[in-house]
Amino acid sequence: MKAPRWVLPTFLAAFALSVLVRLPQLDRPLSKNHEFCTALVLIVQEVWRQDGFLRHHGCPAVTWPNPGDRGVTGLHYPLTEADGIYYYLSHLPLAYWAPAAVFALAGTAPTALALQLVNILLHALTAGLLAAFLARMLAPDPRRWTLGVVAATLYLLMPAPLWYHGNVYMSDMAAQLPWAWCLYAFAGLWRAPRPTWRNVLPLLVATATLAATEWVAAFVVPVLAGLILLRGRKGGEAAWGRAALALVAVAAVVTALCLGLYASVVGADDLWAYYLHRYAERGVLPGEASASVLEGFRQMGHNLLTAWGPLLLLLAGTVLLTRPRWRPLRTVLVSTLVPAALYLLVFTRYAIHEFALLKPGFALCIAAAWALVAFARERPARLLWPLAATVLLGVLAYTRLNRPGDGRSTGAPYTMAWEQGRVIAHLARPDEVVLVQGIPSEPQLQWYARRNTRPVADAVEALQVLRELGATRALLVQATAHGLTARRLSRPGSEAEVVTQGKGDR
């Protein structure tokens, strides 16, 4: 499947533009708009580097290797604790292993910039596979590469991918690449006269990668397997059924192995209770959550607009003007839209996070590209102006939400957690429990402090925490109008106060 000569330069130009747009945001202090995800992953990477990957059995540990950090519930998940070390097990492990492998091979310590660059590379590969999937799936349509490049350009330059495939890294972003790989491999099988190891094996490998990365595999795999079974009904060969069964089996085995790894550290009962608790918070069923199901749907609609607004405008306009025929795109849309829709339905309250709306991105970009190419069927030049206008709106929306500068235009300065964390890193002794008062105890702070922190209301509660932990010493850091004050506490009283001012301004 050889691409025309114009495809690669056009794709690289779109990718270069996506990098240029993001330059002002790269390597600034982690702070807002879900950058806590990046900080959390960096904590895992650095804990592994200091403490040893194998010591934690490859499980994402979020407790720093200091005596004063043991038992400090920095992320509030007591069910995933083992020997005073907490693990963040909401997501499957490959999204953590991949950057760890990159850092190890490069011989570099984890940094925000390094992780952002890995994320941007994954973005390029994801968009490229999306284009190749369309070109392979829609052969021999002469417009297939145009459709692929337009869809990839939209995926590169809309607000959500620009931000979440740049500054924010978590399994939700990492999963987009193996999903796109699954689609590309599926297209190779779909277009084949019959299943063979040559066209089934790549799909199985891609599926294993997706299943080890994110829960979306639970929706992608059944949909692809169902399509393969339908393809088998047309072909009349049992080999199609075996291919579908192998697909499901690989996903199930890989997921079970990942969960077994987690259970070997925290215990199967606690792991199961933890997942039930997490689903009660994030799922569509009534449960203990800060948001209702109705609020989840409402926030999902809002996030859809902020994530993909310019693309939705393009899609609506081109559909109204051209009324394209969707039948040739039926299998493509089923393989991309149905898993995303099921995911968002099952994890409705998870969609309070805007990055959850990356899931329908493939289907939206493909549908918009199809409608736009139909709009420009008679006059191909008509494609450029709507596409350029959509890209411009996408870049502007991204910039408006994630503004260059010091961050004060959208609230607290970008440097706040960085400055506060540096103060804590300078003052805290390894055997002290770090307690914070009036300071957000978020992963960004813990990354820059290189310590786990626990919020308290006052010094009285701080001493209670010390008793709970069986610890004797603490550093209590408090935010004031002039900066930070810090005092050392020990049971049963407190020592002389240590004061720092003019740092970590709020």
Kinemage of the C-alpha trace (Angstrom):
@kinemage 1
@onewidth
@group {chain A} dominant
@subgroup {mainchain}
@vectorlist {calphas} color= white
{ca met a 1} P 0.000 0.000 0.000
{ca lys a 2} L 2.234 2.770 -1.297
{ca ala a 3} L 1.201 6.334 -0.507
{ca pro a 4} L 1.402 9.140 -3.091
{ca arg a 5} L 4.446 11.412 -2.809
{ca trp a 6} L 2.491 14.336 -1.378
{ca val a 7} L 1.220 12.402 1.645
{ca leu a 8} L 4.344 12.351 3.829
{ca pro a 9} L 5.340 16.036 3.341
{ca thr a 10} L 1.757 17.131 4.034
{ca phe a 11} L 1.518 15.012 7.155
{ca leu a 12} L 4.903 16.213 8.426
{ca ala a 13} L 3.876 19.831 7.844
{ca ala a 14} L 0.725 19.340 9.919
{ca phe a 15} L 2.730 17.635 12.663
{ca ala a 16} L 5.356 20.399 12.629
{ca leu a 17} L 2.587 22.972 13.044
{ca ser a 18} L 1.221 21.019 16.022
{ca val a 19} L 4.661 21.116 17.658
{ca leu a 20} L 5.121 24.827 16.922
{ca val a 21} L 1.782 25.666 18.529
{ca arg a 22} L 2.758 23.776 21.687
{ca leu a 23} L 6.252 25.215 22.121
{ca pro a 24} L 5.254 27.978 24.600
{ca gln a 25} L 3.729 25.362 26.916
{ca leu a 26} L 6.503 22.784 26.873
{ca asp a 27} L 8.871 22.509 29.844
{ca arg a 28} L 7.080 25.085 31.969
{ca pro a 29} L 6.209 24.116 35.576
{ca leu a 30} L 3.385 21.592 35.779
{ca ser a 31} L 0.258 23.171 37.175
{ca lys a 32} L -3.181 23.303 35.511
{ca asn a 33} L -5.661 21.581 33.245
{ca his a 34} L -4.987 17.972 34.244
{ca glu a 35} L -1.201 18.310 34.394
{ca phe a 36} L -1.512 16.420 37.678
{ca cys a 37} L -1.607 13.329 35.411
{ca thr a 38} L 1.869 14.100 34.099
{ca ala a 39} L 3.144 14.752 37.607
{ca leu a 40} L 1.711 11.447 38.854
{ca val a 41} L 3.383 9.480 36.058
{ca leu a 42} L 6.673 11.282 36.716
{ca ile a 43} L 6.469 10.362 40.407
{ca val a 44} L 6.076 6.709 39.433
{ca gln a 45} L 9.041 6.951 37.053
{ca glu a 46} L 11.315 8.570 39.647
{ca val a 47} L 10.275 6.188 42.435
{ca trp a 48} L 11.126 3.281 40.148
{ca arg a 49} L 14.460 4.894 39.260
{ca gln a 50} L 15.413 5.456 42.905
{ca asp a 51} L 13.855 2.395 44.458
{ca gly a 52} L 14.030 -0.155 41.650
{ca phe a 53} L 11.433 -1.233 39.115
{ca leu a 54} L 11.551 -4.865 40.222
{ca arg a 55} L 11.260 -3.991 43.890
{ca his a 56} L 7.718 -2.839 43.127
{ca his a 57} L 7.088 -5.698 40.662
{ca gly a 58} L 6.477 -3.111 37.926
{ca cys a 59} L 3.434 -1.722 39.761
{ca pro a 60} L 2.991 2.081 39.744
{ca ala a 61} L 4.269 3.114 43.179
{ca val a 62} L 3.518 6.677 44.309
{ca thr a 63} L 5.305 6.667 47.688
{ca trp a 64} L 8.731 8.282 47.731
{ca pro a 65} L 11.520 6.140 49.272
{ca asn a 66} L 12.006 8.222 52.435
{ca pro a 67} L 11.206 7.013 55.966
{ca gly a 68} L 8.932 10.024 56.468
{ca asp a 69} L 6.846 9.154 53.393
{ca arg a 70} L 5.842 5.655 54.466
{ca gly a 71} L 2.104 5.464 55.055
{ca val a 72} L 1.422 9.031 53.918
{ca thr a 73} L -1.731 8.721 51.832
{ca gly a 74} L -0.768 11.249 49.215
{ca leu a 75} L -3.374 9.949 46.791
{ca his a 76} L -5.997 8.744 49.302
{ca tyr a 77} L -6.310 5.094 48.227
{ca pro a 78} L -5.732 2.947 51.344
{ca leu a 79} L -6.861 -0.227 49.563
{ca thr a 80} L -3.753 -0.155 47.361
{ca glu a 81} L -1.184 0.040 50.156
{ca ala a 82} L 1.486 -2.551 50.889
{ca asp a 83} L 4.069 -2.074 53.662
{ca gly a 84} L 3.419 1.665 53.811
{ca ile a 85} L 3.812 2.098 50.046
{ca tyr a 86} L 0.841 3.213 47.975
{ca tyr a 87} L 0.168 2.141 44.399
{ca tyr a 88} L -1.977 3.914 41.817
{ca leu a 89} L -3.767 1.011 40.145
{ca ser a 90} L -6.704 2.711 38.418
{ca his a 91} L -5.006 2.152 35.063
{ca leu a 92} L -3.188 -0.747 33.465
{ca pro a 93} L 0.616 -0.730 33.591
{ca leu a 94} L 1.937 -0.435 30.025
{ca ala a 95} L 1.376 3.332 29.939
{ca tyr a 96} L 3.875 3.552 32.827
{ca trp a 97} L 6.278 0.943 31.496
{ca ala a 98} L 6.665 2.579 28.086
{ca pro a 99} L 8.182 5.893 29.258
{ca ala a 100} L 10.255 4.019 31.837
{ca ala a 101} L 11.758 2.000 28.993
{ca val a 102} L 12.423 5.166 26.988
{ca phe a 103} L 14.146 6.866 29.933
{ca ala a 104} L 16.206 3.749 30.661
{ca leu a 105} L 17.313 3.359 27.043
{ca ala a 106} L 18.133 7.072 26.797
{ca gly a 107} L 19.986 6.977 30.110
{ca thr a 108} L 18.107 10.029 31.372
{ca ala a 109} L 16.214 10.838 34.529
{ca pro a 110} L 12.470 11.454 34.208
{ca thr a 111} L 11.607 15.095 33.513
{ca ala a 112} L 8.436 16.869 32.468
{ca leu a 113} L 9.942 17.870 29.120
{ca ala a 114} L 11.147 14.345 28.347
{ca leu a 115} L 7.689 12.915 29.078
{ca gln a 116} L 6.028 15.653 27.007
{ca leu a 117} L 8.295 14.833 24.052
{ca val a 118} L 7.426 11.135 24.360
{ca asn a 119} L 3.761 12.113 24.387
{ca ile a 120} L 4.136 14.257 21.260
{ca leu a 121} L 5.900 11.411 19.459
{ca leu a 122} L 3.001 9.109 20.366
{ca his a 123} L 0.644 11.755 18.968
{ca ala a 124} L 2.449 11.732 15.611
{ca leu a 125} L 2.431 7.936 15.429
{ca thr a 126} L -1.255 7.806 16.358
{ca ala a 127} L -2.240 10.323 13.674
{ca gly a 128} L -0.098 8.517 11.102
{ca leu a 129} L -1.736 5.166 11.859
{ca leu a 130} L -5.164 6.802 11.657
{ca ala a 131} L -4.367 8.006 8.133
{ca ala a 132} L -2.960 4.609 7.156
{ca phe a 133} L -6.036 2.842 8.603
{ca leu a 134} L -8.362 4.870 6.386
{ca ala a 135} L -6.179 4.386 3.323
{ca arg a 136} L -6.083 0.621 3.874
{ca met a 137} L -9.729 0.250 4.863
{ca leu a 138} L -11.152 2.295 1.977
{ca ala a 139} L -9.031 0.828 -0.830
{ca pro a 140} L -9.459 1.106 -3.784
{ca asp a 141} L -11.235 4.478 -3.357
{ca pro a 142} L -8.993 7.062 -5.082
{ca arg a 143} L -9.756 9.550 -2.302
{ca arg a 144} L -8.510 7.269 0.471
{ca trp a 145} L -5.206 9.058 1.143
{ca thr a 146} L -6.864 12.461 1.003
{ca leu a 147} L -9.342 11.251 3.584
{ca gly a 148} L -6.555 9.815 5.709
{ca val a 149} L -4.408 12.952 5.663
{ca val a 150} L -7.373 15.250 6.389
{ca ala a 151} L -8.455 13.069 9.327
{ca ala a 152} L -4.875 12.939 10.645
{ca thr a 153} L -4.501 16.718 10.308
{ca leu a 154} L -7.671 17.249 12.303
{ca tyr a 155} L -6.478 14.803 14.948
{ca leu a 156} L -3.173 16.644 15.184
{ca leu a 157} L -4.561 20.160 15.483
{ca met a 158} L -7.799 20.120 17.461
{ca pro a 159} L -7.766 21.515 21.040
{ca ala a 160} L -7.943 18.221 22.970
{ca pro a 161} L -5.215 16.319 21.098
{ca leu a 162} L -2.935 19.374 21.109
{ca trp a 163} L -3.067 19.546 24.890
{ca tyr a 164} L -3.518 15.958 25.991
{ca his a 165} L -0.979 14.559 23.542
{ca gly a 166} L 1.423 17.283 24.696
{ca asn a 167} L 1.511 18.515 28.283
{ca val a 168} L -0.708 15.824 29.819
{ca tyr a 169} L 0.327 12.167 29.844
{ca met a 170} L -1.660 9.263 31.273
{ca ser a 171} L -2.917 5.911 30.004
{ca asp a 172} L -5.896 7.626 28.336
{ca met a 173} L -3.519 9.356 25.934
{ca ala a 174} L -1.116 6.439 25.618
{ca ala a 175} L -3.994 4.100 24.662
{ca gln a 176} L -4.789 6.045 21.506
{ca leu a 177} L -1.679 4.698 19.763
{ca pro a 178} L -2.324 0.951 20.303
{ca trp a 179} L -5.984 1.557 19.441
{ca ala a 180} L -4.967 3.156 16.146
{ca trp a 181} L -2.566 0.242 15.633
{ca cys a 182} L -5.444 -2.182 16.246
{ca leu a 183} L -7.526 -0.368 13.628
{ca tyr a 184} L -4.725 -0.458 11.077
{ca ala a 185} L -4.088 -4.170 11.670
{ca phe a 186} L -7.836 -4.864 11.594
{ca ala a 187} L -8.078 -3.163 8.199
{ca gly a 188} L -5.380 -5.486 6.868
{ca leu a 189} L -7.396 -8.501 8.025
{ca trp a 190} L -10.702 -7.048 6.795
{ca arg a 191} L -9.401 -6.503 3.273
{ca ala a 192} L -7.810 -9.958 3.077
{ca pro a 193} L -9.601 -12.827 1.285
{ca arg a 194} L -9.171 -15.048 4.360
{ca pro a 195} L -7.401 -14.962 7.753
{ca thr a 196} L -3.779 -16.076 7.832
{ca trp a 197} L -1.094 -15.730 10.474
{ca arg a 198} L 0.361 -12.928 8.392
{ca asn a 199} L -2.716 -10.722 8.813
{ca val a 200} L -3.993 -12.037 12.183
{ca leu a 201} L -0.750 -11.875 14.177
{ca pro a 202} L -0.286 -8.070 13.863
{ca leu a 203} L -3.822 -7.578 15.157
{ca leu a 204} L -3.194 -9.893 18.107
{ca val a 205} L 0.012 -8.057 19.038
{ca ala a 206} L -1.708 -4.663 18.781
{ca thr a 207} L -4.605 -5.973 20.860
{ca ala a 208} L -2.256 -7.254 23.557
{ca thr a 209} L -0.624 -3.824 23.696
{ca leu a 210} L -3.985 -2.065 24.017
{ca ala a 211} L -5.217 -4.510 26.668
{ca ala a 212} L -2.136 -3.819 28.778
{ca thr a 213} L -2.615 -0.053 28.485
{ca glu a 214} L -6.215 0.997 29.122
{ca trp a 215} L -9.731 -0.263 29.839
{ca val a 216} L -10.975 0.887 26.436
{ca ala a 217} L -9.775 -2.508 25.176
{ca ala a 218} L -12.857 -4.012 26.856
{ca phe a 219} L -14.960 -2.168 24.274
{ca val a 220} L -12.663 -2.123 21.240
{ca val a 221} L -12.000 -5.863 21.222
{ca pro a 222} L -15.635 -7.110 21.285
{ca val a 223} L -16.566 -4.656 18.518
{ca leu a 224} L -13.673 -5.731 16.290
{ca ala a 225} L -14.342 -9.401 17.049
{ca gly a 226} L -18.005 -8.929 16.138
{ca leu a 227} L -17.050 -7.316 12.834
{ca ile a 228} L -14.676 -10.199 12.105
{ca leu a 229} L -17.495 -12.674 12.733
{ca leu a 230} L -19.732 -10.730 10.330
{ca arg a 231} L -16.935 -10.823 7.769
{ca gly a 232} L -16.771 -14.591 8.271
{ca arg a 233} L -20.468 -14.968 7.512
{ca lys a 234} L -19.837 -13.393 4.131
{ca gly a 235} L -16.709 -15.445 3.497
{ca gly a 236} L -18.126 -18.701 4.830
{ca glu a 237} L -14.896 -19.851 6.488
{ca ala a 238} L -14.421 -21.039 10.050
{ca ala a 239} L -11.041 -19.293 10.103
{ca trp a 240} L -12.818 -15.983 10.694
{ca gly a 241} L -14.413 -17.352 13.852
{ca arg a 242} L -11.048 -18.591 15.089
{ca ala a 243} L -9.529 -15.151 14.438
{ca ala a 244} L -12.303 -13.460 16.441
{ca leu a 245} L -11.890 -15.951 19.291
{ca ala a 246} L -8.110 -15.452 19.331
{ca leu a 247} L -8.625 -11.699 19.525
{ca val a 248} L -10.867 -11.964 22.581
{ca ala a 249} L -8.647 -14.571 24.211
{ca val a 250} L -5.488 -12.473 23.858
{ca ala a 251} L -7.173 -9.414 25.355
{ca ala a 252} L -8.593 -11.442 28.254
{ca val a 253} L -5.297 -13.182 29.040
{ca val a 254} L -3.258 -9.956 28.943
{ca thr a 255} L -5.742 -8.098 31.144
{ca ala a 256} L -5.818 -11.005 33.602
{ca leu a 257} L -2.008 -11.050 33.764
{ca cys a 258} L -1.904 -7.308 34.489
{ca leu a 259} L -4.523 -7.611 37.223
{ca gly a 260} L -2.739 -10.647 38.613
{ca leu a 261} L 0.446 -8.588 38.829
{ca tyr a 262} L -1.381 -5.880 40.780
{ca ala a 263} L -3.067 -8.445 43.041
{ca ser a 264} L 0.290 -10.035 43.855
{ca val a 265} L 1.303 -6.767 45.519
{ca val a 266} L -1.865 -5.465 47.224
{ca gly a 267} L -3.991 -8.615 47.428
{ca ala a 268} L -6.882 -9.760 45.254
{ca asp a 269} L -9.614 -8.818 47.749
{ca asp a 270} L -8.355 -5.269 48.232
{ca leu a 271} L -7.814 -4.842 44.509
{ca trp a 272} L -11.390 -5.932 43.778
{ca ala a 273} L -12.763 -3.635 46.484
{ca tyr a 274} L -10.663 -0.805 45.088
{ca tyr a 275} L -12.062 -1.239 41.583
{ca leu a 276} L -15.619 -1.398 42.901
{ca his a 277} L -14.989 1.854 44.752
{ca arg a 278} L -13.489 3.499 41.675
{ca tyr a 279} L -16.394 2.437 39.496
{ca ala a 280} L -18.848 3.758 42.071
{ca glu a 281} L -17.087 7.100 41.630
{ca arg a 282} L -16.780 7.104 37.847
{ca gly a 283} L -19.381 4.754 36.380
{ca val a 284} L -22.945 5.132 35.141
{ca leu a 285} L -24.474 3.141 38.002
{ca pro a 286} L -25.578 5.018 41.133
{ca gly a 287} L -22.771 5.124 43.647
{ca glu a 288} L -20.645 7.204 45.990
{ca ala a 289} L -19.435 10.004 43.769
{ca ser a 290} L -19.038 13.756 43.881
{ca ala a 291} L -21.063 14.081 40.659
{ca ser a 292} L -24.422 12.561 39.737
{ca val a 293} L -24.953 10.607 36.531
{ca leu a 294} L -26.887 13.553 35.091
{ca glu a 295} L -24.001 15.874 35.936
{ca gly a 296} L -21.680 13.402 34.277
{ca phe a 297} L -23.659 13.575 31.030
{ca arg a 298} L -23.860 17.358 31.273
{ca gln a 299} L -20.098 17.658 31.793
{ca met a 300} L -19.514 15.193 28.968
{ca gly a 301} L -21.413 17.468 26.584
{ca his a 302} L -19.448 20.490 27.743
{ca asn a 303} L -16.146 18.649 27.359
{ca leu a 304} L -17.121 17.482 23.895
{ca leu a 305} L -17.464 21.114 22.834
{ca thr a 306} L -14.223 22.288 24.419
{ca ala a 307} L -12.298 19.279 23.097
{ca trp a 308} L -13.640 19.165 19.535
{ca gly a 309} L -15.695 22.353 19.012
{ca pro a 310} L -14.118 23.545 15.721
{ca leu a 311} L -14.315 20.041 14.258
{ca leu a 312} L -17.974 19.695 15.249
{ca leu a 313} L -18.678 23.002 13.506
{ca leu a 314} L -16.937 21.758 10.355
{ca leu a 315} L -18.809 18.452 10.481
{ca ala a 316} L -22.200 20.095 10.949
{ca gly a 317} L -21.615 22.597 8.141
{ca thr a 318} L -20.350 20.115 5.579
{ca val a 319} L -23.083 17.593 6.370
{ca leu a 320} L -25.791 20.228 5.904
{ca leu a 321} L -24.277 21.393 2.611
{ca thr a 322} L -23.481 18.037 1.032
{ca arg a 323} L -25.500 15.346 2.845
{ca pro a 324} L -22.789 12.720 2.217
{ca arg a 325} L -23.529 9.019 1.856
{ca trp a 326} L -22.317 7.212 4.981
{ca arg a 327} L -22.801 3.618 3.840
{ca pro a 328} L -19.248 3.201 2.434
{ca leu a 329} L -17.944 4.346 5.810
{ca arg a 330} L -20.147 2.021 7.865
{ca thr a 331} L -17.507 -0.448 9.047
{ca val a 332} L -15.006 2.330 9.721
{ca leu a 333} L -17.456 4.220 11.912
{ca val a 334} L -18.597 1.099 13.766
{ca ser a 335} L -14.993 0.195 14.591
{ca thr a 336} L -14.228 3.681 15.940
{ca leu a 337} L -17.466 5.226 17.216
{ca val a 338} L -19.154 2.264 18.918
{ca pro a 339} L -16.262 1.474 21.335
{ca ala a 340} L -15.963 5.148 22.241
{ca ala a 341} L -19.703 5.528 22.825
{ca leu a 342} L -19.822 2.390 24.994
{ca tyr a 343} L -16.825 3.548 26.997
{ca leu a 344} L -18.377 6.948 27.711
{ca leu a 345} L -21.693 5.349 28.612
{ca val a 346} L -20.178 2.848 31.043
{ca phe a 347} L -17.776 5.415 32.560
{ca thr a 348} L -20.124 8.387 32.404
{ca arg a 349} L -18.773 10.230 35.419
{ca tyr a 350} L -15.204 9.677 34.289
{ca ala a 351} L -16.034 12.129 31.499
{ca ile a 352} L -15.714 14.963 34.016
{ca his a 353} L -12.114 14.695 32.814
{ca glu a 354} L -11.931 16.308 29.411
{ca phe a 355} L -9.309 13.837 28.232
{ca ala a 356} L -11.938 11.065 28.324
{ca leu a 357} L -13.362 12.762 25.235
{ca leu a 358} L -10.274 11.763 23.264
{ca lys a 359} L -12.060 8.434 22.802
{ca pro a 360} L -14.544 9.602 20.109
{ca gly a 361} L -11.787 11.586 18.402
{ca phe a 362} L -11.016 8.984 15.745
{ca ala a 363} L -14.652 8.729 14.655
{ca leu a 364} L -15.183 12.502 14.692
{ca cys a 365} L -12.058 13.204 12.629
{ca ile a 366} L -12.950 10.483 10.131
{ca ala a 367} L -16.561 11.686 9.777
{ca ala a 368} L -15.471 15.309 9.337
{ca ala a 369} L -12.851 14.308 6.750
{ca trp a 370} L -15.423 12.251 4.825
{ca ala a 371} L -17.960 15.091 4.781
{ca leu a 372} L -15.308 17.655 3.810
{ca val a 373} L -14.001 15.544 0.905
{ca ala a 374} L -17.581 15.055 -0.264
{ca phe a 375} L -18.071 18.827 -0.092
{ca ala a 376} L -15.008 19.341 -2.314
{ca arg a 377} L -15.756 16.482 -4.721
{ca glu a 378} L -16.265 18.655 -7.811
{ca arg a 379} L -13.674 21.278 -6.900
{ca pro a 380} L -10.832 19.820 -4.785
{ca ala a 381} L -9.509 23.295 -3.953
{ca arg a 382} L -12.672 23.871 -1.913
{ca leu a 383} L -11.275 21.452 0.666
{ca leu a 384} L -8.408 23.719 1.734
{ca trp a 385} L -10.256 26.755 3.065
{ca pro a 386} L -12.683 24.952 5.416
{ca leu a 387} L -9.825 22.760 6.649
{ca ala a 388} L -7.544 25.755 7.233
{ca ala a 389} L -10.314 27.657 9.040
{ca thr a 390} L -11.034 24.639 11.280
{ca val a 391} L -7.361 24.202 12.115
{ca leu a 392} L -7.040 27.911 12.923
{ca leu a 393} L -10.054 27.743 15.235
{ca gly a 394} L -8.607 24.629 16.870
{ca val a 395} L -5.295 26.341 17.538
{ca leu a 396} L -7.025 29.452 18.878
{ca ala a 397} L -9.256 27.392 21.187
{ca tyr a 398} L -6.222 25.482 22.470
{ca thr a 399} L -4.321 28.726 23.100
{ca arg a 400} L -7.271 30.350 24.844
{ca leu a 401} L -7.582 27.454 27.301
{ca asn a 402} L -3.834 27.036 27.812
{ca arg a 403} L -2.461 30.537 27.578
{ca pro a 404} L 1.225 31.362 27.267
{ca gly a 405} L 2.670 33.610 29.938
{ca asp a 406} L 2.856 33.223 33.701
{ca gly a 407} L -0.588 31.611 34.093
{ca arg a 408} L -2.179 34.394 36.145
{ca ser a 409} L -4.695 35.117 33.374
{ca thr a 410} L -6.408 31.821 34.233
{ca gly a 411} L -5.856 31.798 38.000
{ca ala a 412} L -2.770 30.911 40.005
{ca pro a 413} L 0.662 31.282 38.372
{ca tyr a 414} L 2.117 28.262 36.658
{ca thr a 415} L 5.095 28.354 39.046
{ca met a 416} L 3.087 28.003 42.270
{ca ala a 417} L 3.460 24.240 42.825
{ca trp a 418} L 7.061 24.371 41.588
{ca glu a 419} L 8.038 27.116 44.055
{ca gln a 420} L 6.165 25.536 46.960
{ca gly a 421} L 7.646 22.147 46.160
{ca arg a 422} L 11.182 23.542 46.087
{ca val a 423} L 10.696 25.038 49.556
{ca ile a 424} L 9.517 21.668 50.901
{ca ala a 425} L 12.351 19.800 49.165
{ca his a 426} L 14.867 22.186 50.776
{ca leu a 427} L 13.434 22.049 54.296
{ca ala a 428} L 12.069 18.526 54.771
{ca arg a 429} L 14.306 15.919 56.350
{ca pro a 430} L 14.021 12.310 55.163
{ca asp a 431} L 12.558 11.100 58.479
{ca glu a 432} L 9.918 13.859 58.710
{ca val a 433} L 6.293 13.502 57.636
{ca val a 434} L 5.416 16.463 55.396
{ca leu a 435} L 2.051 18.019 56.260
{ca val a 436} L 0.557 20.986 54.444
{ca gln a 437} L -2.014 23.524 55.558
{ca gly a 438} L -3.806 25.705 52.998
{ca ile a 439} L -1.740 24.223 50.139
{ca pro a 440} L -3.229 21.882 47.505
{ca ser a 441} L -1.701 18.465 48.176
{ca glu a 442} L -1.583 17.528 44.504
{ca pro a 443} L 0.813 15.375 42.470
{ca gln a 444} L 2.442 18.527 41.035
{ca leu a 445} L 3.495 19.628 44.522
{ca gln a 446} L 4.674 16.129 45.422
{ca trp a 447} L 6.700 15.881 42.208
{ca tyr a 448} L 8.595 19.096 42.844
{ca ala a 449} L 8.938 18.435 46.585
{ca arg a 450} L 10.091 14.856 45.961
{ca arg a 451} L 7.963 14.036 48.985
{ca asn a 452} L 4.474 12.787 49.746
{ca thr a 453} L 2.323 15.404 51.438
{ca arg a 454} L -0.823 15.177 53.515
{ca pro a 455} L -3.220 18.079 54.122
{ca val a 456} L -4.207 19.025 57.666
{ca ala a 457} L -6.401 21.768 59.120
{ca asp a 458} L -4.004 22.881 61.887
{ca ala a 459} L -1.186 21.835 64.188
{ca val a 460} L -3.559 19.835 66.403
{ca glu a 461} L -4.579 17.632 63.485
{ca ala a 462} L -0.933 17.410 62.462
{ca leu a 463} L -0.044 15.834 65.796
{ca gln a 464} L -2.992 13.460 65.441
{ca val a 465} L -1.626 12.357 62.066
{ca leu a 466} L 1.761 11.709 63.620
{ca arg a 467} L 0.130 9.464 66.225
{ca glu a 468} L -1.846 7.623 63.522
{ca leu a 469} L 1.295 6.966 61.500
{ca gly a 470} L 3.370 6.040 64.519
{ca ala a 471} L 5.816 8.768 63.479
{ca thr a 472} L 7.630 11.192 65.776
{ca arg a 473} L 8.572 14.142 63.570
{ca ala a 474} L 6.775 16.284 61.006
{ca leu a 475} L 7.300 19.405 58.943
{ca leu a 476} L 4.106 21.469 58.859
{ca val a 477} L 4.085 23.868 55.899
{ca gln a 478} L 1.453 26.584 55.843
{ca ala a 479} L 0.529 29.046 53.100
{ca thr a 480} L 0.217 32.698 54.148
{ca ala a 481} L -0.391 35.956 52.321
{ca his a 482} L 3.376 36.537 52.200
{ca gly a 483} L 4.575 33.072 51.251
{ca leu a 484} L 5.122 29.919 53.261
{ca thr a 485} L 5.820 29.322 56.928
{ca ala a 486} L 7.154 25.999 58.119
{ca arg a 487} L 7.503 24.595 61.619
{ca arg a 488} L 8.854 21.336 62.882
{ca leu a 489} L 6.601 19.281 65.103
{ca ser a 490} L 7.454 16.357 67.287
{ca arg a 491} L 5.423 14.351 69.713
{ca pro a 492} L 4.273 15.508 72.197
{ca gly a 493} L 5.153 19.180 71.403
{ca ser a 494} L 6.709 21.360 68.731
{ca glu a 495} L 10.201 22.676 68.144
{ca ala a 496} L 11.316 26.165 67.151
{ca glu a 497} L 9.540 27.555 64.121
{ca val a 498} L 11.304 27.784 60.772
{ca val a 499} L 9.936 30.556 58.548
{ca thr a 500} L 10.325 31.144 54.818
{ca gln a 501} L 8.669 34.052 53.103
{ca gly a 502} L 8.367 35.307 49.560
{ca lys a 503} L 8.440 31.831 48.049
{ca gly a 504} L 5.545 29.827 46.737
{ca asp a 505} L 3.317 32.903 46.498
{ca arg a 506} L -0.308 32.036 45.915
